[in-house]
Amino acid sequence: MNKSSKIFVAGHRGLVGSAIVKNLKGKGYHNLVVKSRAELDLSDSHAVSNFFEVEKPEYVFLAAAKVGGIVANYTYRADFIYENLMIQNNIIHQSYRTGVKKLMFLGSTCIYPKECPQPMKEEYLLTDVLEYTNEPYAIAKIAGIKMCESYNLQYGTNFISVMPTNLYGPNDNFDLEKSHVLPALLRKILLGKALEENDWGFIKSDLKKLPIENENGSSSENVILSILEKYGIAMRDNTVIVEIWGSGNPRREFLWSEDMADACVFLMDKRDFKDTYKNDIKEVRNTHINIGTGKDISIKELTLLIKQYIGFKGTFYFNENKPDGTMVKLTDVSKLNNMGWKHSVEIDEGIKALCSHYLEIV
């Protein structure tokens, strides 16, 4: 890529896409094309075809996707597989048809088997059954990897796939029903601290900015307390208890979204499909690249880390009647590191930055 290359970032308003746009602009790329969902429905094949015919982007970051945490993945299974397949099929095919120079497809490390050996190497893809709670989403992302590989092998395109680990950062989703674990934990603990300090100004400001079940902070304190309790934030005997789904024992790897974006721009600029596999093999597969830190932390440890930083004095209830999901999910990032990139933001630093970001928006 050069600084004037025409670059389409699909999903520019999300956690992933916004970080990529910020990184590109910071590096001097100035010919960026972005479209809101109102302007371009990426699940509409006719609209996507027209867009590529008119705009003719040279490079494409496919960061658009329907995403969510364990609750959303489990509840909206049909939506997750249908919408993600439609989005990626349309963009990958039109990128081929209109001669895009390079495309990057962004997936997720949920593509790996539930009982995957740890740390997860790219070669472990499709070696066992998937985690049930997010199987539809994972299947869609696996299809995207295989679509990129297949178009490259049949048509000579230069489409690469990257699989980021659990991401967090600016523009994260803090919805307590649909968000990922880290932003949900942060918000719940911040609300818990406000409740123990009787800081109704913060609680109402939080709900006004990010309503829960249409509660925007305008109701009575009793009504708000009932809503908070429904989402696991309750006062018991002058002590605030925050409910956490699962046992707290699962271990997760977390990557600051701006680190992820830096890795993506680095790979898009410096590496090609031919760099993702060994030239002497007969069957080209597992060409995707893990993006992560290679370090993990238990949900319980993460919870205590947030508690300590925020100064919350209450207690936690780990609800073991709720699903844990995969117990360990740690990526092997040696392929990425050998290509010349390594993360820079550690989890304690990232939590502080995410907290600052959240307090700015509420």
C-alpha positions as CSV (number, residue, x, y, z in Angstrom):
1,M,0.0,0.0,0.0
2,N,1.1,3.6,-0.5
3,K,-0.3,6.6,1.3
4,S,-2.7,7.5,-1.6
5,S,-4.0,3.9,-2.1
6,K,-7.8,3.7,-2.1
7,I,-8.7,1.6,1.0
8,F,-12.1,0.4,2.0
9,V,-12.6,-0.4,5.7
10,A,-15.8,-2.3,6.1
11,G,-17.2,-2.0,9.6
12,H,-15.4,1.3,10.4
13,R,-17.6,2.2,13.4
14,G,-17.0,-1.0,15.3
15,L,-14.2,-1.8,17.8
16,V,-12.0,-3.4,15.1
17,G,-12.8,-1.2,12.2
18,S,-12.5,2.1,14.1
19,A,-9.1,1.1,15.4
20,I,-7.9,0.2,11.9
21,V,-9.1,3.6,10.5
22,K,-7.3,5.4,13.3
23,N,-4.1,3.5,12.7
24,L,-4.2,4.1,8.9
25,K,-4.8,7.8,9.4
26,G,-2.0,8.0,11.9
27,K,0.4,6.4,9.4
28,G,-0.6,8.9,6.7
29,Y,-3.1,6.9,4.6
30,H,-5.6,9.5,3.4
31,N,-7.7,7.9,0.7
32,L,-10.0,5.9,2.9
33,V,-13.6,4.8,2.0
34,V,-16.1,4.2,4.8
35,K,-19.8,3.6,4.7
36,S,-22.3,3.4,7.5
37,R,-24.9,0.6,7.5
38,A,-27.5,3.2,6.5
39,E,-25.4,4.0,3.4
40,L,-24.5,0.5,2.5
41,D,-26.1,-2.7,3.7
42,L,-23.2,-5.2,3.4
43,S,-25.6,-8.2,3.5
44,D,-27.3,-6.9,0.3
45,S,-25.4,-8.5,-2.6
46,H,-26.8,-6.0,-5.1
47,A,-25.8,-3.0,-3.1
48,V,-22.3,-4.3,-2.4
49,S,-21.8,-5.1,-6.1
50,N,-22.8,-1.6,-7.1
51,F,-20.5,-0.1,-4.4
52,F,-17.5,-2.0,-5.7
53,E,-18.3,-1.1,-9.3
54,V,-18.4,2.6,-8.4
55,E,-15.7,3.0,-5.8
56,K,-13.2,0.4,-7.1
57,P,-11.1,0.2,-3.9
58,E,-7.6,-1.1,-4.2
59,Y,-7.4,-2.6,-0.7
60,V,-10.1,-3.9,1.6
61,F,-10.2,-4.5,5.4
62,L,-13.2,-6.8,6.1
63,A,-13.8,-5.9,9.7
64,A,-17.6,-5.8,9.4
65,A,-19.4,-8.5,11.4
66,K,-22.2,-9.3,13.7
67,V,-20.4,-9.8,17.1
68,G,-21.3,-10.3,20.7
69,G,-20.4,-12.1,23.9
70,I,-21.4,-15.6,25.1
71,V,-25.1,-14.5,25.8
72,A,-25.6,-13.0,22.4
73,N,-23.9,-15.9,20.6
74,Y,-26.0,-18.4,22.4
75,T,-29.3,-16.5,22.0
76,Y,-29.1,-15.2,18.4
77,R,-27.6,-18.2,16.7
78,A,-29.4,-17.9,13.3
79,D,-28.6,-14.2,13.1
80,F,-25.0,-14.7,13.7
81,I,-24.4,-17.4,11.0
82,Y,-26.7,-15.7,8.4
83,E,-25.5,-12.1,8.7
84,N,-21.8,-13.0,8.9
85,L,-21.9,-15.3,5.9
86,M,-23.8,-12.8,3.8
87,I,-21.4,-9.9,4.7
88,Q,-18.2,-11.8,4.0
89,N,-19.5,-13.6,0.9
90,N,-20.5,-10.3,-0.7
91,I,-17.3,-8.5,0.0
92,I,-14.9,-11.3,-0.8
93,H,-16.6,-12.1,-4.1
94,Q,-16.9,-8.5,-5.2
95,S,-13.2,-7.9,-4.3
96,Y,-12.3,-10.7,-6.6
97,R,-14.6,-9.5,-9.3
98,T,-13.4,-5.9,-9.4
99,G,-9.7,-6.7,-9.0
100,V,-8.9,-5.6,-5.5
101,K,-5.1,-5.9,-4.9
102,K,-5.4,-7.2,-1.4
103,L,-8.1,-8.0,1.1
104,M,-7.8,-8.8,4.8
105,F,-10.5,-10.9,6.4
106,L,-10.8,-10.6,10.1
107,G,-12.2,-13.5,12.1
108,S,-11.8,-14.7,15.7
109,T,-10.0,-17.4,17.6
110,C,-13.4,-19.0,18.4
111,I,-12.7,-20.9,15.1
112,Y,-10.6,-23.4,17.1
113,P,-12.0,-26.6,18.6
114,K,-13.5,-26.5,22.1
115,E,-10.9,-28.9,23.5
116,C,-8.1,-27.4,21.4
117,P,-4.5,-28.1,22.6
118,Q,-2.9,-25.0,24.1
119,P,-1.6,-22.6,23.0
120,M,-3.7,-22.8,19.8
121,K,-1.7,-23.1,16.6
122,E,-3.1,-22.2,13.2
123,E,-2.7,-25.9,12.2
124,Y,-5.3,-27.0,14.9
125,L,-8.2,-25.6,12.8
126,L,-10.9,-28.2,12.0
127,T,-9.3,-30.9,14.1
128,D,-12.2,-31.4,16.6
129,V,-15.7,-30.1,17.5
130,L,-16.4,-26.4,18.2
131,E,-17.6,-24.8,21.4
132,Y,-21.4,-25.1,21.2
133,T,-22.3,-21.6,22.5
134,N,-20.7,-19.8,19.6
135,E,-20.7,-22.6,16.9
136,P,-22.7,-20.6,14.3
137,Y,-20.4,-17.6,14.5
138,A,-17.3,-19.8,14.4
139,I,-18.6,-21.7,11.3
140,A,-19.2,-18.4,9.5
141,K,-15.6,-17.3,10.2
142,I,-14.1,-20.6,9.2
143,A,-16.1,-20.3,5.9
144,G,-14.5,-16.9,5.4
145,I,-11.0,-18.3,5.9
146,K,-11.7,-21.1,3.4
147,M,-13.2,-18.6,0.9
148,C,-10.1,-16.5,0.9
149,E,-7.9,-19.5,0.5
150,S,-10.0,-20.9,-2.3
151,Y,-10.2,-17.7,-4.3
152,N,-6.4,-17.3,-3.9
153,L,-5.8,-20.8,-5.2
154,Q,-8.3,-20.7,-8.0
155,Y,-8.1,-17.1,-9.1
156,G,-4.7,-15.9,-7.9
157,T,-6.1,-13.2,-5.6
158,N,-4.1,-11.9,-2.6
159,F,-6.6,-12.3,0.3
160,I,-5.3,-12.9,3.8
161,S,-7.1,-13.9,7.0
162,V,-6.2,-12.9,10.5
163,M,-7.8,-14.3,13.7
164,P,-7.6,-11.8,16.6
165,T,-8.0,-13.0,20.2
166,N,-10.5,-11.3,22.6
167,L,-10.3,-7.6,21.9
168,Y,-11.1,-4.6,24.0
169,G,-10.5,-0.8,23.7
170,P,-12.1,2.4,22.4
171,N,-15.5,2.1,20.8
172,D,-16.1,-1.2,22.7
173,N,-19.7,-2.4,23.3
174,F,-20.7,-2.0,27.0
175,D,-24.2,-3.4,26.6
176,L,-24.7,-5.7,29.5
177,E,-26.6,-8.2,27.4
178,K,-24.5,-8.3,24.3
179,S,-21.0,-7.1,25.2
180,H,-17.9,-9.2,25.6
181,V,-16.6,-10.2,29.0
182,L,-14.1,-7.4,29.8
183,P,-16.2,-4.3,29.0
184,A,-19.2,-5.9,30.7
185,L,-17.2,-6.6,33.8
186,L,-15.8,-3.1,33.8
187,R,-19.2,-1.5,33.6
188,K,-20.8,-3.7,36.2
189,I,-18.0,-3.1,38.7
190,L,-18.1,0.7,38.0
191,L,-21.9,0.7,38.6
192,G,-21.3,-1.5,41.7
193,K,-18.8,1.1,43.1
194,A,-21.3,3.9,42.4
195,L,-24.0,2.0,44.2
196,E,-21.9,1.4,47.3
197,E,-21.0,5.0,47.4
198,N,-24.6,6.1,46.8
199,D,-23.5,8.0,43.8
200,W,-26.8,8.2,42.0
201,G,-25.4,11.0,39.8
202,F,-23.0,8.5,38.1
203,I,-25.6,5.7,37.9
204,K,-28.2,8.0,36.2
205,S,-25.6,9.5,33.9
206,D,-24.5,5.9,32.9
207,L,-28.0,4.8,32.2
208,K,-28.8,8.0,30.3
209,K,-25.8,7.4,28.0
210,L,-26.2,3.6,27.8
211,P,-29.8,2.6,28.7
212,I,-30.5,-0.9,30.0
213,E,-33.9,-2.2,28.8
214,N,-34.9,1.3,27.9
215,E,-34.1,2.5,31.5
216,N,-32.4,5.8,30.9
217,G,-31.9,6.9,34.5
218,S,-35.2,8.9,34.7
219,S,-37.1,6.4,36.9
220,S,-37.1,6.2,40.7
221,E,-34.2,4.7,42.5
222,N,-36.2,1.6,43.4
223,V,-37.0,0.9,39.7
224,I,-33.3,1.5,38.8
225,L,-32.2,-0.9,41.6
226,S,-34.5,-3.6,40.2
227,I,-32.9,-3.2,36.8
228,L,-29.4,-3.3,38.1
229,E,-30.2,-6.4,40.2
230,K,-31.6,-8.1,37.1
231,Y,-28.1,-7.6,35.5
232,G,-26.2,-8.8,38.5
233,I,-25.6,-5.6,40.5
234,A,-27.3,-5.8,43.9
235,M,-27.1,-4.4,47.4
236,R,-27.3,-7.0,50.2
237,D,-26.9,-6.0,53.9
238,N,-25.1,-2.8,53.0
239,T,-22.7,-4.7,50.7
240,V,-22.8,-4.6,46.9
241,I,-22.6,-8.0,45.2
242,V,-21.7,-8.2,41.5
243,E,-22.7,-11.4,39.7
244,I,-20.2,-12.9,37.3
245,W,-21.3,-15.6,34.8
246,G,-19.6,-19.0,35.3
247,S,-17.0,-20.2,37.8
248,G,-14.4,-17.6,37.1
249,N,-11.9,-20.3,36.2
250,P,-11.9,-20.0,32.4
251,R,-8.7,-18.3,31.1
252,R,-8.8,-15.7,28.4
253,E,-6.3,-13.8,26.4
254,F,-7.0,-10.1,25.8
255,L,-5.6,-7.8,23.2
256,W,-5.9,-4.0,23.1
257,S,-7.8,-3.1,19.9
258,E,-5.2,-0.5,18.8
259,D,-2.5,-3.2,19.0
260,M,-4.6,-5.4,16.9
261,A,-5.1,-2.6,14.3
262,D,-1.3,-2.0,14.2
263,A,-0.8,-5.7,13.5
264,C,-3.4,-5.7,10.7
265,V,-1.9,-2.6,8.9
266,F,1.6,-4.1,9.3
267,L,0.5,-7.4,7.7
268,M,-1.5,-5.7,5.0
269,D,1.4,-3.5,4.0
270,K,4.3,-6.0,4.5
271,R,3.0,-9.5,4.0
272,D,1.1,-11.4,1.3
273,F,-0.8,-14.7,1.0
274,K,2.3,-16.5,-0.2
275,D,4.0,-15.6,3.1
276,T,1.4,-17.5,5.1
277,Y,2.3,-21.1,4.2
278,K,5.4,-23.1,3.3
279,N,6.0,-23.4,-0.4
280,D,7.0,-27.0,-0.4
281,I,3.6,-28.4,0.8
282,K,1.1,-30.1,-1.4
283,E,-2.1,-29.0,0.3
284,V,-2.4,-25.3,1.1
285,R,-4.4,-24.9,4.3
286,N,-4.3,-23.1,7.7
287,T,-3.0,-19.9,6.0
288,H,-4.7,-17.6,8.6
289,I,-2.6,-15.7,11.1
290,N,-3.3,-15.6,14.9
291,I,-3.2,-12.1,16.4
292,G,-2.8,-11.9,20.1
293,T,-0.4,-11.6,23.1
294,G,0.3,-15.2,23.8
295,K,-0.6,-14.5,27.5
296,D,-3.8,-15.3,29.4
297,I,-5.6,-14.5,32.6
298,S,-8.5,-16.2,34.4
299,I,-11.9,-14.4,34.6
300,K,-11.5,-14.4,38.4
301,E,-8.1,-12.8,38.2
302,L,-9.4,-10.3,35.7
303,T,-12.3,-9.4,37.9
304,L,-10.0,-8.8,40.9
305,L,-7.6,-6.7,38.7
306,I,-10.5,-4.4,37.7
307,K,-11.8,-4.3,41.3
308,Q,-8.3,-3.2,42.6
309,Y,-7.9,-0.5,40.0
310,I,-11.4,0.9,40.4
311,G,-11.4,0.7,44.2
312,F,-14.6,-1.4,44.4
313,K,-15.1,-2.7,48.0
314,G,-18.0,-5.1,47.4
315,T,-18.0,-8.8,46.7
316,F,-18.5,-11.1,43.7
317,Y,-20.8,-14.0,43.1
318,F,-19.6,-16.5,40.5
319,N,-22.8,-18.1,39.2
320,E,-21.8,-21.6,38.2
321,N,-25.2,-22.3,36.8
322,K,-24.3,-20.1,33.9
323,P,-22.0,-21.4,31.1
324,D,-18.2,-21.1,31.3
325,G,-17.6,-21.6,27.6
326,T,-14.2,-22.9,26.6
327,M,-12.0,-23.3,29.7
328,V,-8.7,-22.2,28.1
329,K,-8.2,-20.1,24.9
330,L,-4.7,-19.0,24.4
331,T,-3.2,-18.3,20.9
332,D,0.1,-19.4,19.7
333,V,1.4,-16.1,18.1
334,S,4.8,-17.4,16.9
335,K,3.7,-17.2,13.2
336,L,2.9,-13.5,13.7
337,N,6.0,-12.8,15.8
338,N,8.2,-14.5,13.1
339,M,6.6,-12.2,10.5
340,G,7.9,-9.2,12.5
341,W,5.1,-7.9,14.8
342,K,4.6,-8.2,18.6
343,H,2.0,-6.6,20.9
344,S,2.9,-3.6,23.2
345,V,0.0,-3.1,25.6
346,E,-0.3,-5.4,28.6
347,I,-3.6,-6.1,30.3
348,D,-3.1,-3.9,33.4
349,E,-2.3,-0.9,31.2
350,G,-5.2,-1.7,28.9
351,I,-7.7,-1.9,31.8
352,K,-6.7,1.6,32.9
353,A,-7.1,2.9,29.4
354,L,-10.5,1.2,28.9
355,C,-11.7,2.6,32.2
356,S,-10.6,6.1,31.2
357,H,-12.4,5.7,27.9
358,Y,-15.6,4.6,29.5
359,L,-15.6,7.4,32.0
360,E,-15.2,9.9,29.2
361,I,-18.3,8.6,27.4
362,V,-20.6,8.5,30.4
